[in-house]
């Protein structure tokens, strides 16, 4: 059975621009880089692959699918200021438990910085469950 997420691969149209965004704005640690890609580390365990792709999206997808990165409450306000200063565009306002900021990377991938984890989300849901919510 699965143990968690191994890595994320994101198709990008401009490797230099994506590399600068993920390392300079999101503070991912570069591990390796080559002509068509890069490996980065977000936190201590999340491995991200940026891969140059001629077929990358040209706009954000209309669906809600997104990638949420964890951030501490202490780092949240500064991270939001840094995101805004970078010109990253917002795609949604937070309406759920925990502080969150929803933004787009340069290729239109939907991303989020989120304070909290599954435990805090389940606690909030137990206090105010969604319609027809069942807990296991």
Buried (B, 14 or more C-beta within 10 A) or exposed (E): EEEEEEEBEBBBBEBEEBBEBBBEBBBBEEEEBEEEBBBBBBEEEBBBBBBBBEEBEEEBEEEEEBBBBBBEEEEBEEBBEBBEEBEBBEBEEBEEBBBBBBBBBBBBBBBBBBBBEEEEBEEBBEEEEEEEEEEE
